[in-house]
Amino acid sequence: MSEKRDPDAMFAALCSDDAREILVAAHAEPRSAEEFAEHCDVSLPTVYRRVNTLVEQDLLRENVQIDPDGNHYTLYVSNLDSLEFVLEAAGFVASVRLRRDIVDRFGEFWRDLGAHSTRDTSNHP
C-alpha cells in the first residue's frame, strides 16, 4: 500500500548523493553507521546526518542489536520499496511504498481487522 508524502521532504531527504548511496547500501543488507562510512567513503558525522534524515522520513529503520557481551549497537535497514513522484497541475505528489516485515504486516492485519469489527457493532447485540 502506498502512502502519500510531502514531496519537498522526499526531495530534501534524497538530494544528497551520500543519502542515496546509504539507502542503496541499506537495501542490500543491514549496516551500521561505521559500515556506511567505510562503504560510502564519507565521514561518520555526515553518515549520521544522512541516516537521521532518512530515519525521520521512514526510509530507513533502526534495529538495535545486542551482542553476546551485552553491548548495544544499531544496524540500519532500508524501509523503501518504491518511491514515485507524479507531476500534477498543482505540483508534485510523492507516493512511497514501504517494505514491511512479517511482524509489521501481522500488526497491520490485526489493526485493520479490529477497525472493521468495531466499526459496525450497533447492528449486533
N, C-alpha and C positions, 0 to 999 in steps of 0.2 A: 504494500500500500504506500502510495506517495504522499508526502507531506509538503504543503506549501511553505516556503521560507522567504525571508526578506532577501531579495536579490543583491542588494548592496552589501549585506553582511556576508553572503556567499562569495561575491566578487572579492571583498576585502580579505576574507579568510584564505582564498586561493590565489591571490595576486602575486605572491612570492614563489619563485622557483623552489626555494627551500621547503615551503609548506607543501607544495605539490609532491616534491620528492619524498618527504616524510610520509605523506599519505600513501603513496605508492609502496614504499618500503613496509609500512604497517599493514598494507593489504596482503603482501606476500607472506608475512609472518609477524607475530607479536615481537616487539623490540623495546628495549629500554632507551631512555634519553641518551645515554652514553653510546649505545649502538647506533642510534640515529646520527649522532655527531660524527662518529667514525665513518659510517656508511655514506653520509651526505657530504662529508668533509666541511663541516661548519662548526662553529664554536658551540659549546654547551649552553651558554646563555641564549644564543639565537634559537637553538633547538627548543628550549623551554618556552620561549616567547611564541614560537610557531605552534608547539604542541598545545599550549594553553588556549590559543585561539581556536584550534581545531577541536579541542575538547568542548569549549564553550558553544561551538556550533554543532555539537553532537556528531562530528565527522570522525572523531577518534574516541575510543573508550579506554578508560584506565582499568587495568586489572592488577590488583595488589597481590603479590606472591610472597609466601613465607618460605625461606629456605630451611633446611634441617637444623641450622643453628639458631633459628628464631628471628633472623634478620628479615626485615620487610623491604621489598623493592617493587617498583611499578613497571609493568610492561604495558605498552600501548598497542591497540589493535584497531584496524580500520572498521568503522561502522558503516561506511559508504558503500552502497551497491551501485547506485547511479544518481546522476545529477543532470537535470535538464533545465536549460534556460529557454524560454519562449518569448519572442518579441511580439507584443500586442500594441494596439493603438495607445494605450495608457502607459506603456513602458514594458520593462522586463518582468516576467514571472519566473520564479525559481521553484522547481519541484525536486524533492530529494526522496530517494528510496533507500532506506537503511537496511543493513544486514542485521538480522536478528538471530540470536542463537536459540536453541530449543527451549531454554528456560524463559526467555523473553516472549517467545511465541505462545508458550503454555500459559503464562501470566496474562497475556492479551486475550487469549481464548476465554479464560475464566472471567476476566473483567467484562468482556463483551457478553458472555452468557449471563452474568449477573445483571447487566444493564437491561437485557431483553426480558429476563424473568421478573424484574421488579418494576418494569415499565407499565405493565397492564395487569395489575393484581386486583383491580376493582371489579372485574367481571367474574372473579372466582372467590368462593367463600373462604 
